[in-house]
Amino acid sequence: MVSNGEQLLDNEFEAPDLFLLDKQLSGVDGMEICRFLKGQDSTRDIPVIIVSASPNLDQQAKAAGADGFIEKPFQMKFLLDLLKKYI
């Protein structure tokens, strides 16, 4: 887990099995981070799921390269099912 989106852009993390990004990350937009991760050889194949309270961002998330999108509020079961799908 990282506390700031800049850490991801600076490659200051261990490669996870999956990225779960909020669109409103501290310091950087989650969509920008998603585009960055999907553009890197080392992370392009790692699934990215975007979470947002903003409605109707699923198409923007897909355009950024996200594998999945969850709109807040959501049922925990829905999140867990989506995580299982990609891990």
Stockholm file with secondary structure:
# STOCKHOLM 1.0

chainA/1-87         MVSNGEQLLDNEFEAPDLFLLDKQLSGVDGMEICRFLKGQDSTRDIPVIIVSASPNLDQQAKAAGADGFIEKPFQMKFLLDLLKKYI
#=GR chainA/1-87 SS CCSCHHHHHTTCSCCCSCEEEESBCSSSBHHHHHHHHHTSTTTTTSCEEEEESSTTCHHHHHHTTCSEEEESSCCHHHHHHHHHHHC
#=GC SS_cons        CCSCHHHHHTTCSCCCSCEEEESBCSSSBHHHHHHHHHTSTTTTTSCEEEEESSTTCHHHHHHTTCSEEEESSCCHHHHHHHHHHHC
//
